[in-house]
Amino acid sequence: MIDLGDFLDLCKERTNTVTDSNLARKIDITRSSIALYRKGASFPSDATMVVLAKRAKLNPDECLLLLNVWRTEGVARETYMGLLERLYPRSGFL
């Protein structure tokens, strides 16, 4: 499964962005927010994830499910993962 750092790299690639700073500007967040995401110290808000998905021309619904997989544990994580697998069986994120 793709992790958040790899997802951010994919978004940079899909938006023709070279740096995290430029990606942050494109989605109207701080560079330090992206650094926290990469360290696993924080996760994007739902709203930020939708903006990021739309800028990268990804399915926002799929990306929100992926976000919930990352930020939950246990049974809830398994449930979100199951939803992602059932609703998006060809997902490149799995």
Backbone as numpy.savetxt, mean C-alpha at the origin, in Angstrom:
# Nx Ny Nz CAx CAy CAz Cx Cy Cz
4.01 -12.72 -0.42 3.17 -11.54 -0.42 4.06 -10.29 -0.42
3.62 -9.29 -1.12 4.33 -8.02 -1.21 4.29 -7.31 0.16
5.39 -6.70 0.55 5.37 -5.91 1.79 5.19 -4.43 1.45
5.04 -3.61 2.46 4.74 -2.20 2.23 5.87 -1.49 1.49
7.11 -1.81 1.81 8.24 -1.19 1.11 8.23 -1.51 -0.38
7.96 -2.77 -0.70 7.88 -3.16 -2.11 6.68 -2.49 -2.80
5.59 -2.35 -2.06 4.41 -1.67 -2.61 4.75 -0.22 -2.94
5.46 0.45 -2.04 5.86 1.84 -2.30 6.77 1.92 -3.52
7.67 0.96 -3.65 8.54 0.93 -4.84 7.72 0.73 -6.11
6.72 -0.13 -6.05 5.83 -0.33 -7.20 5.11 0.96 -7.55
4.63 1.66 -6.53 3.94 2.93 -6.77 4.88 3.97 -7.37
6.11 3.99 -6.91 7.09 4.91 -7.50 7.29 4.58 -8.97
7.42 3.30 -9.27 7.63 2.88 -10.65 6.42 3.27 -11.52
5.23 3.01 -11.01 4.01 3.26 -11.80 3.69 4.74 -11.95
4.28 5.59 -11.10 4.06 7.03 -11.21 5.28 7.74 -11.79
6.23 6.95 -12.30 7.46 7.51 -12.85 8.15 8.44 -11.86
8.27 7.97 -10.65 8.87 8.73 -9.56 10.14 8.03 -9.11
11.19 8.79 -8.91 12.48 8.20 -8.55 12.68 8.14 -7.04
12.28 9.17 -6.32 12.58 9.25 -4.89 11.31 9.15 -4.04
11.52 8.76 -2.79 10.41 8.75 -1.84 9.88 10.17 -1.61
10.77 11.13 -1.62 10.35 12.53 -1.43 9.38 12.97 -2.53
9.69 12.62 -3.76 8.79 12.98 -4.86 7.46 12.25 -4.77
7.50 10.98 -4.37 6.25 10.23 -4.19 5.41 10.89 -3.10
6.06 11.26 -2.01 5.34 11.91 -0.91 4.66 13.18 -1.40
5.35 13.98 -2.19 4.75 15.21 -2.73 3.55 14.90 -3.62
3.67 13.85 -4.41 2.58 13.50 -5.32 1.30 13.09 -4.59
1.45 12.55 -3.38 0.26 12.11 -2.64 -0.01 12.99 -1.42
0.72 14.11 -1.33 0.49 15.13 -0.30 0.68 14.62 1.13
1.80 13.91 1.33 2.22 13.53 2.68 3.69 13.91 2.82
4.24 13.73 4.01 5.64 14.09 4.23 6.56 12.93 3.87
7.79 13.26 3.58 8.82 12.26 3.31 9.03 11.40 4.55
8.92 12.02 5.72 9.11 11.25 6.96 8.01 10.21 7.15
6.81 10.48 6.64 5.74 9.47 6.71 6.14 8.23 5.92
6.67 8.44 4.74 7.10 7.30 3.93 8.24 6.55 4.61
9.14 7.28 5.24 10.23 6.63 5.96 9.68 5.76 7.09
8.66 6.24 7.79 8.03 5.45 8.86 7.34 4.21 8.29
6.71 4.35 7.13 6.08 3.20 6.49 7.15 2.16 6.16
8.26 2.61 5.61 9.32 1.67 5.21 9.92 0.95 6.41
9.98 1.63 7.56 10.52 1.03 8.78 9.52 0.11 9.48
8.26 0.18 9.05 7.22 -0.60 9.71 6.73 0.04 10.99
7.08 1.31 11.20 6.68 2.02 12.41 5.30 2.64 12.28
4.78 2.69 11.06 3.49 3.31 10.79 2.93 2.75 9.50
1.65 2.95 9.31 0.99 2.54 8.07 0.25 3.72 7.48
0.05 3.74 6.17 -0.74 4.82 5.58 -2.17 4.77 6.11
-2.80 5.91 6.18 -4.22 5.94 6.51 -4.99 5.35 5.33
-6.24 5.03 5.55 -7.07 4.52 4.45 -7.12 5.54 3.31
-7.31 6.80 3.68 -7.40 7.86 2.66 -6.10 7.98 1.87
-4.96 7.92 2.54 -3.67 7.99 1.85 -3.49 6.79 0.93
-3.92 5.62 1.37 -3.79 4.42 0.55 -4.63 4.56 -0.72
-5.82 5.12 -0.62 -6.67 5.31 -1.79 -6.02 6.28 -2.77
-5.50 7.38 -2.25 -4.83 8.37 -3.11 -3.63 7.73 -3.79
-2.83 7.00 -3.03 -1.65 6.33 -3.58 -2.06 5.33 -4.67
-3.08 4.54 -4.40 -3.55 3.56 -5.39 -4.01 4.25 -6.68
-4.77 5.31 -6.53 -5.28 6.01 -7.72 -4.15 6.63 -8.52
-3.17 7.24 -7.84 -2.03 7.85 -8.56 -1.23 6.78 -9.30
-1.15 5.59 -8.71 -0.37 4.50 -9.31 -1.23 3.65 -10.26
-2.47 4.07 -10.46 -3.40 3.33 -11.33 -3.57 1.88 -10.89
-3.75 1.72 -9.57 -4.03 0.42 -8.97 -5.46 0.45 -8.45
-6.03 -0.72 -8.22 -7.39 -0.83 -7.70 -7.42 -0.42 -6.23
-8.09 0.68 -5.88 -8.13 1.13 -4.49 -8.73 0.11 -3.53
-9.75 -0.62 -3.98 -10.37 -1.63 -3.11 -9.36 -2.72 -2.74
-8.65 -3.18 -3.74 -7.63 -4.21 -3.52 -6.53 -3.69 -2.59
-6.14 -2.45 -2.80 -5.07 -1.86 -1.98 -5.51 -1.66 -0.53
-6.78 -1.32 -0.32 -7.28 -1.19 1.05 -7.28 -2.54 1.77
-7.66 -3.60 1.06 -7.58 -4.93 1.66 -6.14 -5.28 2.00
-5.23 -4.98 1.10 -3.82 -5.25 1.34 -3.33 -4.48 2.57
-3.72 -3.22 2.68 -3.34 -2.42 3.85 -3.82 -3.08 5.14
-5.03 -3.60 5.13 -5.55 -4.25 6.33 -4.84 -5.56 6.63
-4.37 -6.24 5.61 -3.54 -7.44 5.84 -2.28 -7.03 6.59
-1.65 -5.94 6.16 -0.39 -5.50 6.79 -0.58 -5.05 8.23
-1.67 -4.36 8.52 -1.77 -3.73 9.83 -2.55 -4.52 10.86
-3.01 -5.70 10.52 -3.71 -6.52 11.51 -2.96 -7.82 11.74
-3.37 -8.52 12.76 -2.73 -9.79 13.11 -3.79 -10.84 13.38
-3.38 -12.07 13.47 -4.25 -13.16 13.88 -5.40 -13.42 12.94
-6.56 -13.67 13.54 -7.75 -14.05 12.78 -8.17 -12.94 11.83
-8.08 -11.70 12.25 -8.46 -10.59 11.37 -7.55 -10.55 10.14
-6.27 -10.76 10.34 -5.33 -10.77 9.21 -5.67 -11.89 8.24
-5.95 -13.06 8.79 -6.32 -14.20 7.94 -7.60 -13.91 7.17
-8.54 -13.23 7.80 -9.80 -12.89 7.14 -9.57 -11.91 6.01
-8.78 -10.86 6.25 -8.47 -9.91 5.17 -7.71 -10.60 4.03
-6.82 -11.49 4.39 -6.06 -12.21 3.37 -7.00 -13.08 2.54
-7.93 -13.76 3.20 -8.91 -14.58 2.49 -9.77 -13.74 1.56
-10.18 -12.56 2.01 -10.96 -11.66 1.16 -10.16 -11.23 -0.07
-8.92 -10.88 0.16 -8.05 -10.47 -0.95 -7.90 -11.61 -1.96
-7.70 -12.81 -1.46 -7.53 -13.96 -2.35 -8.80 -14.28 -3.12
-9.97 -14.19 -2.45 -11.24 -14.51 -3.11 -11.68 -13.44 -4.09
-11.54 -12.19 -3.69 -12.01 -11.09 -4.55 -11.05 -10.76 -5.67
-9.76 -10.98 -5.44 -8.73 -10.64 -6.43 -7.76 -11.81 -6.59
-8.25 -12.93 -7.14 -7.41 -14.14 -7.21 -6.16 -13.96 -8.08
-6.17 -13.00 -8.96 -5.00 -12.78 -9.83 -4.16 -11.60 -9.34
-4.36 -11.24 -8.10 -3.66 -10.10 -7.52 -2.15 -10.30 -7.60
-1.46 -9.28 -8.01 0.00 -9.31 -8.04 0.59 -9.10 -6.66
-0.27 -8.87 -5.66 0.20 -8.58 -4.31 0.38 -9.84 -3.46
-0.20 -10.96 -3.90 -0.18 -12.17 -3.07 1.10 -12.94 -3.21
